[in-house]
Amino acid sequence: MTKRRIVVLGSTGSIGTQTLDVVRQHGDQLEIVGLAVHGRVDELLSQAREFGVCHLAVGDPTLADDPRCDEGRTLVREMATASGADDASFGVGPEAVAALATLPEADVVVNALVGAAGLRASYDTLAAGKVLALANKESLVVGGDLIMPLAARVDAERRAAGLAPATGPAGALMPIDSEHGAIYQCLLGENVREVSKLWVTASGGPFRGRTRDELVGITPAQALAHPTWNMGAKISIDSSTLMNKGLEVIEAHHLFAMDYDKIEVVVQPQSAIHSMVEFTDGSVKAHLGTTDMRIPIQFALSYPDRWEAPVAPLDFRTLGTLEFAAPDTDTFRCLALARHAGSVGGTLPAVMNAANEVAVAAFLAEQIAYLDIAACVEAAMDAHEREGVQVVESLDQLEAVDRWARAFARSWCAA
């Protein structure tokens, strides 16, 4: 059996480490050929030794002369020689990370990079005709207008080459996300024209039920304490503000070609229902499972097959009750701001995303208050709309808009 060869961008983060765990459990079917991190060089080298990886990249350019990188260069050469590989590489800087997305021997690129930095990697992956297993939300939030046509082209190429499954999507873009993975699976075998609504579920975050007054003095430590999911710092803050759900609504719009008035968010505190699809006849398909990201990660790598569960299955006898509620968009303004950005489209989501990244970082550094995150995002969006939202045309354009929005947000946070 031919193994699927995988590049993992962001291999030391939450999604990256769980991806490696899936590979450990299915080493007969999966092989790691490339790993990239931002700055955790020691962890990268440990992963490379474990999986015998000859292509490594460190995103932080300030580490180019770090002795650990010299150690990495020696390590990949030694492993390549030992394995009989034709070549090896160890690069430093954003370009080196992006280069792994086009590694000739790779079949699948897992993009688990955090933030807007992941957009170019997603673009390069699909432009190279490879399968993109996507955990980077910003790729679609910021660049969905560019990414989805590329994915459609790769889907067509996979069908023409006989690489696509006999039925269902061709699988060029596989979402690594509990909500979008759930919707993806609920739509298998269905006619999308018969979908009346996508229900994106939310845990509600650690502050569910609180008023704006009760959020005034929130600290970073409180906001990082997510009730059900183990995630990185930025995503945890986004979950607490409901920006995460706003980003997922925009992603769902692009992934499933669904109008915004057919995408709703519902709070489901137990996080047992990962999302639902409602059809025109009133039927609803829900995807339930254990709250463990290795399940959607594994499906993205195994599609169209299903492999043995990487975690203990959900026991419905002990699940108890399932609760549902509408999100409080007055208290948690970020969800409403994201829906507005998505509905307007063009370059506005890029501004929203960039301003949010800056505001979240400022909050984590205790430079602004918790409620200032939404205020900063709204100020940046208002300013961009006054200047004029642009139609998305290129990555260079989006990167320029991103720079403007970050500068605006930094100035706002410092004021």
C-alpha positions in Angstrom: 0.0 0.0 0.0 1.4 3.4 -1.0 1.7 5.8 1.9 0.3 9.3 1.7 3.3 11.7 2.1 2.5 14.7 4.3 4.0 18.1 5.0 3.0 19.7 8.3 3.2 23.5 8.5 3.0 24.5 12.1 4.0 21.1 13.5 4.6 22.2 17.1 1.2 23.8 17.6 -2.0 22.2 18.8 -3.1 21.0 15.4 0.4 20.1 14.3 1.2 17.9 17.3 -2.2 16.1 17.0 -1.6 15.5 13.3 1.7 13.8 14.2 -0.2 11.7 16.7 -2.5 10.5 14.0 0.5 9.6 11.9 1.9 7.6 14.8 -1.2 5.6 14.9 -1.4 5.1 11.1 2.3 4.8 10.2 1.4 2.1 7.7 -0.6 4.6 5.7 1.0 8.0 6.4 4.5 9.4 6.2 5.9 12.8 7.2 8.2 14.3 4.5 8.3 17.9 5.7 7.9 19.9 8.9 7.8 23.7 9.6 7.6 25.7 12.7 7.9 29.4 13.6 10.5 29.3 16.3 10.4 26.1 18.4 13.6 24.7 16.9 14.3 22.2 19.6 10.8 20.6 19.2 11.2 20.6 15.4 14.5 18.7 15.6 12.9 16.2 18.0 10.0 15.6 15.6 12.4 15.3 12.7 14.4 12.6 14.4 11.3 10.6 15.4 9.8 10.6 11.9 13.0 10.7 9.9 12.1 13.9 8.1 14.7 15.4 5.7 13.0 18.7 4.9 12.6 21.3 7.7 11.8 25.0 7.9 11.9 27.6 10.6 9.7 30.6 9.9 11.4 33.2 12.2 14.1 34.9 10.1 15.9 36.1 13.3 16.9 32.5 14.0 19.0 32.1 10.8 22.3 32.1 12.7 21.0 30.2 15.7 23.3 27.2 16.6 20.2 25.0 16.7 19.6 25.7 13.0 23.1 24.7 12.2 22.4 21.5 14.1 19.3 21.1 12.0 21.2 21.5 8.8 23.6 18.7 9.9 20.7 16.5 11.0 18.8 16.5 7.8 21.9 15.8 5.8 22.7 12.8 8.0 19.2 11.5 7.8 19.1 11.9 4.1 22.3 9.9 3.7 21.1 7.2 6.1 17.8 6.8 4.3 19.2 7.1 0.8 17.1 10.2 0.1 18.1 12.2 -3.0 18.1 15.5 -1.1 17.6 17.3 2.1 16.8 20.9 3.1 16.7 23.2 6.1 15.5 26.7 5.5 14.9 29.7 7.7 12.3 32.5 7.0 8.8 32.7 5.6 9.9 31.7 2.1 11.4 28.5 3.5 8.1 27.6 5.1 6.2 28.4 1.9 8.6 26.3 -0.1 7.7 23.1 1.8 4.1 23.5 0.4 5.5 22.7 -3.0 7.8 19.9 -2.0 7.7 17.5 -5.0 7.3 14.3 -3.0 4.4 15.7 -0.9 0.9 14.5 -1.5 -0.9 16.4 1.2 0.0 19.7 3.0 -1.4 20.2 6.5 -1.6 24.0 6.9 -1.7 24.5 10.7 0.0 27.9 10.6 -1.6 30.6 12.8 -2.7 33.8 11.3 -2.6 35.5 7.9 0.9 33.9 7.3 -0.9 30.7 6.2 -2.6 32.3 3.2 0.3 32.1 0.8 1.2 28.6 1.9 -2.4 27.5 1.1 -2.3 29.3 -2.3 1.1 27.7 -3.1 -0.1 24.2 -2.1 -3.1 24.3 -4.4 -1.2 26.0 -7.2 1.2 23.0 -7.1 -1.7 20.6 -7.5 -1.5 19.1 -4.0 -4.2 18.3 -1.5 -4.6 21.0 1.1 -5.7 19.9 4.6 -6.6 23.3 6.0 -6.6 24.3 9.6 -5.6 27.9 8.9 -8.8 29.9 9.1 -7.3 33.0 7.6 -6.7 31.3 4.2 -10.4 31.4 3.4 -11.4 34.3 5.6 -8.9 36.6 3.9 -8.3 34.9 0.6 -11.3 32.7 -0.1 -11.9 34.5 -3.4 -8.5 33.3 -4.6 -8.3 29.9 -2.8 -11.6 28.3 -3.8 -11.1 28.7 -7.6 -7.7 27.1 -7.2 -9.3 24.2 -5.2 -11.9 23.7 -8.0 -9.1 23.5 -10.5 -7.2 20.9 -8.5 -10.4 19.0 -8.0 -10.9 18.8 -11.8 -7.3 17.7 -12.2 -7.7 14.9 -9.6 -10.8 13.7 -11.4 -9.1 13.7 -14.7 -6.1 11.8 -13.3 -8.3 9.2 -11.6 -7.2 10.3 -8.1 -10.7 11.4 -6.9 -13.2 9.0 -5.2 -15.9 7.6 -7.4 -18.5 9.6 -5.6 -18.4 12.7 -3.4 -16.0 15.7 -3.5 -12.6 15.2 -5.2 -10.9 16.2 -2.0 -8.5 18.9 -3.0 -9.4 21.0 0.0 -10.1 19.1 3.2 -11.1 21.2 6.2 -9.3 20.4 9.5 -11.9 21.9 11.8 -14.5 20.2 13.9 -17.3 22.4 12.5 -16.4 22.4 8.9 -15.3 18.7 9.0 -18.8 18.0 10.4 -20.6 19.9 7.7 -18.4 18.3 5.0 -19.4 14.8 6.2 -23.1 15.7 6.6 -23.1 16.8 2.9 -21.6 13.6 1.6 -24.1 12.0 -0.8 -26.4 15.0 -0.6 -27.5 17.6 -3.2 -26.3 21.0 -2.0 -29.2 22.6 -3.8 -31.5 21.0 -1.2 -29.7 22.5 1.7 -31.7 25.2 3.5 -29.3 26.0 6.3 -25.9 25.2 7.8 -25.8 25.2 11.6 -22.4 26.0 12.9 -22.2 25.0 16.6 -20.3 27.0 19.3 -19.5 26.1 22.8 -20.1 29.7 23.8 -16.6 30.0 25.3 -15.7 30.6 28.9 -17.9 33.7 29.3 -21.2 32.3 28.0 -24.1 34.0 29.7 -22.1 37.0 31.0 -23.1 40.6 30.4 -20.8 43.3 28.9 -20.4 44.8 32.4 -19.2 41.4 33.6 -16.5 41.4 30.9 -14.9 44.7 31.7 -12.1 43.3 33.9 -11.5 40.0 32.2 -7.8 39.0 32.2 -5.9 37.0 29.6 -5.7 34.0 31.9 -9.5 33.9 32.3 -10.0 34.2 28.5 -7.5 31.4 27.8 -9.5 28.9 29.9 -11.7 27.3 27.3 -14.3 24.9 28.7 -14.0 22.0 26.2 -11.3 22.4 23.6 -7.5 22.5 24.1 -6.2 25.1 21.6 -3.5 27.7 21.1 -3.6 31.1 22.7 -4.9 33.1 19.8 -7.7 30.7 18.9 -8.7 30.5 22.6 -9.1 34.2 22.8 -11.0 34.2 19.5 -13.3 31.5 20.9 -14.0 33.6 24.0 -15.0 36.7 21.9 -16.9 34.5 19.4 -14.6 35.9 16.6 -13.8 32.2 16.0 -17.4 31.6 15.1 -17.4 34.6 12.9 -14.3 33.4 11.0 -16.0 30.0 10.7 -19.1 31.5 9.2 -17.0 33.2 6.5 -15.1 29.9 5.9 -18.4 28.0 5.5 -19.6 30.5 3.0 -16.5 29.8 0.8 -16.1 26.1 1.5 -19.7 25.2 0.7 -20.7 28.0 -1.6 -23.5 29.0 0.7 -25.1 32.4 1.1 -24.7 34.0 4.5 -28.4 34.0 5.1 -28.2 30.2 5.1 -25.5 30.0 7.7 -26.4 30.3 11.4 -24.5 29.9 14.6 -26.0 28.0 17.5 -24.5 27.7 21.0 -24.2 24.0 22.0 -22.2 24.0 25.3 -21.5 20.3 25.5 -19.6 20.5 22.2 -20.9 17.0 21.4 -22.7 18.2 18.2 -20.0 19.6 15.9 -22.3 21.1 13.4 -25.6 20.3 11.5 -27.1 20.6 8.0 -30.8 21.3 7.5 -32.5 20.4 4.3 -35.4 21.8 2.4 -37.7 18.9 3.5 -37.1 19.8 7.2 -34.6 16.9 7.8 -31.5 17.7 9.8 -28.2 15.8 9.8 -26.0 16.3 12.8 -22.4 15.2 13.3 -21.6 14.1 16.8 -18.4 12.8 18.3 -15.8 13.1 21.0 -14.3 16.5 21.5 -10.9 15.6 20.1 -9.4 17.3 17.1 -7.7 14.1 16.0 -11.0 12.9 14.6 -11.4 15.7 12.0 -7.6 15.7 11.4 -7.7 11.9 10.6 -10.7 12.2 8.3 -9.0 15.0 6.3 -6.0 12.6 5.8 -7.9 9.4 5.2 -10.7 10.7 2.9 -12.6 9.0 1.3 -11.8 6.2 3.7 -12.5 6.0 7.4 -9.8 4.5 9.6 -9.9 3.1 13.2 -10.9 5.8 15.7 -7.9 7.7 17.1 -9.7 8.3 20.4 -12.3 6.6 22.6 -15.8 6.8 21.0 -18.6 9.0 22.4 -20.7 7.1 24.9 -24.3 8.3 24.4 -25.4 6.6 27.7 -23.3 9.0 29.7 -23.6 12.1 27.5 -26.6 13.5 29.4 -28.5 16.5 28.0 -27.8 18.6 24.9 -28.5 22.3 25.2 -29.0 24.9 22.5 -29.1 28.7 22.6 -28.8 31.7 20.3 -25.4 33.5 20.5 -25.4 36.9 22.3 -24.1 39.1 19.5 -24.8 42.3 21.5 -22.4 41.2 24.2 -19.9 39.4 21.9 -19.7 41.9 19.1 -17.0 40.1 17.1 -19.5 37.6 15.7 -21.6 40.4 14.3 -18.6 42.2 12.9 -17.4 39.1 11.1 -20.7 38.4 9.6 -20.8 42.0 8.3 -17.3 41.7 6.9 -18.2 38.5 5.1 -21.4 39.9 3.7 -19.7 43.0 2.3 -16.8 40.8 1.1 -13.9 42.0 -0.9 -11.0 43.2 1.2 -13.0 43.9 4.3 -12.5 40.4 5.9 -8.8 40.9 5.4 -9.0 44.1 7.4 -11.1 42.5 10.1 -8.8 39.6 10.4 -5.6 41.7 10.6 -7.0 44.1 13.2 -8.2 41.2 15.3 -4.8 39.5 15.3 -3.2 42.8 16.5 -5.9 43.4 19.1 -5.7 39.9 20.5 -1.9 40.2 20.8 -2.3 43.5 22.5 -4.8 42.0 25.0 -2.6 39.1 25.7 0.2 41.6 26.4 -2.2 43.4 28.7 -1.9 46.6 26.6 -5.7 46.8 26.0 -8.8 45.6 27.8 -10.8 42.6 26.7 -13.7 44.6 25.3 -11.3 46.7 23.3 -10.6 43.8 21.0 -14.0 44.2 19.3 -13.7 48.0 19.5 -10.4 47.9 17.7 -11.7 45.6 14.9 -14.7 47.8 14.4 -12.7 50.9 14.2 -10.4 49.4 11.5 -13.4 48.1 9.5 -15.1 51.5 9.6 -12.0 53.2 8.4 -11.5 50.8 5.5 -15.2 51.1 4.5 -14.8 54.9 4.4 -11.8 54.6 2.2 -13.5 52.0 -0.1 -13.6 48.2 0.0 -11.7 46.7 -2.9 -12.5 43.6 -5.0 -9.9 40.8 -4.2 -7.5 40.4 -7.1 -4.2 39.1 -5.8 -2.1 37.9 -2.9 0.0 41.0 -3.1 -3.0 43.2 -2.8 -4.3 41.3 0.2 -0.9 41.5 1.9 -0.9 45.3 1.3 -4.3 45.6 2.9 -3.2 43.4 5.8 -0.2 45.7 6.4 -2.4 48.8 6.4 -4.9 47.2 8.8 -2.2 46.1 11.2 -0.7 49.5 11.3 -4.1 51.0 11.9 -4.8 48.5 14.7 -1.4 49.0 16.4 -2.0 52.8 16.4 -5.5 52.3 17.8 -4.2 50.1 20.6 -1.4 52.5 21.5 -3.7 55.5 21.7 
